[in-house]
């Protein structure tokens, strides 16, 4: 190991999250190194895995050199503002900006592990009084195309391997003193967690509100107490992100003194 690599070698805590550097997006290497520098003193170091970070340049991007030979490489980088899950590291603010409404999907199936992580993100979503008065319904597109056509008529909607429906349960939701029910608010927060988690895992989604609610109730076999609030397709994007138009902060935010 060269002097540069020795200077950048760190010992990080061992844990049960598998890290596959081969599928880690190269664009994030610089982020890893920078944040390791910023947060190194915050780490609680324990006996575990030694990674050698090299300053070797490949295509203008710092690359990583792994000194271990075992396929069971487990690490956790305790880096503020970043999350490492399933071999993909993405800063939270990168997730926000990289998310876009995907309207073209590859036929590739979504891995069970990734789907489980997305559903766990939904479970962790905050709800009024923590009542969690919602239900997430997961449907495979295969075998349900005819029913889904009635729910939403766009052809791309049937390309994704999964469609998720987030339903509120109004009778179990928190209601403010003036009668305002937070059932739809809770469901919207859950859906937001779902699409951001999917983005962090390299998947595409499209928040859909213009669906046929009665057809959705029938297709997803909803209980009478459930109200469908939002749907999303879920799969691997077959298109790249277009520039999103957003109003400037000044038009959306008012500071009250």
N, C-alpha and C positions, 0 to 999 in steps of 0.2 A: 504494500500500500504506500503510495507516494506521500510527500509532506503535505500537499494540499488536502488530500483525503484524510490524513491524520488530524489536521486542524479542524476538519468539519465532521469528524466522527462523533456520534452521540450514542449514549445508551438510553433506550426508551423502555417504558414499562411493558411487560408482557401481558397479553390478555387474550380473550377468545374470539377476537375479530380477525378473520383471515384477510391478509393484504396481498393482493396479486399485482405486483408492479407492472406486469406485462400489459394489463388492461387499464392501468392508470393513465389518464389523459396527459400527454407530454406537456401541454400548456400549463399544468399545475405544478411542475417540478420547481420552478422558481418560487412559487408561493410557499411550497413546503420548506425550502431552504430559508427563505426570508422569515417565515413565522417561527421556525425552529430557533433562529437567532433571537427574535424578539421575545420569545416566551421560554427560552431554555431555563432561566433561573426559576421559573415557576413550576417546573416539572418536579414531581416526587420520583426520584430515580430508584428503581429497584432492579434486582438481578433479572436480566431478561435478554433481549435481542440486541445485538450490536449491528447497526447499519452504517455503512461507509458512504458518505455523500461526496461525490467527486465533482470537481469544477470542470471536468472534461466537457467540451462543447460539441454538440451534435445538432446540426441544422440551426445553430444559433441559440439552442436551448440547453440549459444545464441538465445533465443526465445523472441518473442514479446508478451506483455500482453496489450490487448486493453480494455480501461475502458469505451468505449461508447457502448450504446445499440442500437442505430439507425443503420439501414442498409445503410443509406445515409451518409457514412463517406467520406468527401472530404478533400484531403490534397495536398499540393505540397511541396516537399523537395527541397529547393534551394541548391543543392549540386553540386559543380563544378565537371564536368566529368561524371556525372550520369544522367540518364533520367528515369522518372517514367511515364509509360504509360500503361493503362489497367491492372494494378495490377502486372506488371513485372518491376523490377528494374534491370538494367544491365549497368555496367560501359562500356563506349565506347570502351575501349581497350579489354574488355571481348568480346564484340560483334565481333570485328575483329578476335580474335583468335578462337571463338566458331563457326563462320560461316564455313560451309563446303558444298560441292556439294552433295545434297541428291538425291539418286537414288532408293528410296523405300518410298512410302507414305501410310499413313493410309487413310481410306475412309472418315474420319471426315471432315465436311464442315468448311471452314474458315469463321469466324464471320465477318459480314458486317462492324462492327466497326474497326476491325483490317485491313481489306482491304482498308477502307477509309484512315486510318493512313498511310498505305504504299503508297497509291497514293498521299497523301499530301507530303510525303517525296520526291516523284518523282517531284512534282511541285516545291519544294524548292531547287532542285538541281541547282548548278551554271552552266550557259552556256555562251558561248562567246558573249560578249556585251549584255548579258541578253536577247537574242532574243528568247530563248525557242523554237527553231525550231525543235520540236520533237512531237511525238504522242505516247501515251501508249494505247495499245489495250488489253482489258481484255476479255478472253473467258472462259466460263465454259466447262469443259471436257465432262460432260454429254450432249448428243445430238450432239456432234461434233467429236466423236471418229474417224469416218471414214476419215474425212477431216484432222484431226490431225495426223493420221497414215502416211499420205502422206508428212506431214511437217517434222516429225522426227520419225524414225522407231523403237526406243527403247520402249519396253513394259512398263517400269516404267514411261515413259513420260505421259502415259494415266492414271496413278494411282492418280495423284494429281487432286484436284477438279478444279483448275484454271491453265491456261497457259496465261502468259503475254508476249506481244511482244512490244519491244521498237523500234520505227521507227524514222529515221532522215528525215528531209525535206531539202535536199541540197539547193534548190533554195532560201530558206529563211535563210540559215545559214551564219554565218560570215566567210569571206574569208580573209586570210592574204595577204599582199602585194605581196608575191611570188607565190600566187595562191593556197596555202594550205587551203583547206576547213576544218573547224572544226565540220562538221556535225556528223561524226562518233564519234569524241571525246565527243561532247555534249551527244550523245545517250549513250555512255559508262558510263559517269558520272551518268546519270539518272538511268541506270540499277544498278549501284553500290549502289546508294541510296536505290533502291527497295530491293535488297537482304540484305543489312545491316539492314534496317528497319524491314524486315521480321524476321531476326535473333533475333533482340531485342524483338520482340513480340512472340517468341517461335515457329516460323514457319520455314519451310525448303524451300530451293530453289535450282536450279541448272542452272547456266549460260550456255546457249546453243548457240554455233555459227555454228555448223556443221549441220544446217537444210537446207531444200530445199527452197530457197528463192521464187521461183515461186509458189510452193504449199502454202507457207506462205501467199503470196499476195492474193491468191484465198481464202484460208480458213478464213483469217481475213478481207477479202473484203477491201483491202487497196486502197486508192486513188493512181493515177498514180504518184503523186509527192512524195509519201512516199517510203522510202527505209528501208526494215527490217534489223536491225543491230544485235539484240540479242533477244533471247527468254529465258524465265525461267518458270519452273513449280513452283507452289505455293501450299503448303499444310503442313500438320503435318508429320514430319519425322517418318518413321517406322524402322529406323536404327540409330545407334549411330555413333558419329564422330570418324573417323579413324585418326591416326596420319598423319598430313600433312607434306610433305617433302618440305622444303624451303632452298634455298641457303643462306649461311651466309651473313650478311650485308656487310662484307668486299668485297664480290664478286659482289655486286650490287651497291655499293655507292663509289664514288670517291670525296674526298674533294680537292677543287682547292684553292690554296693559291696564 
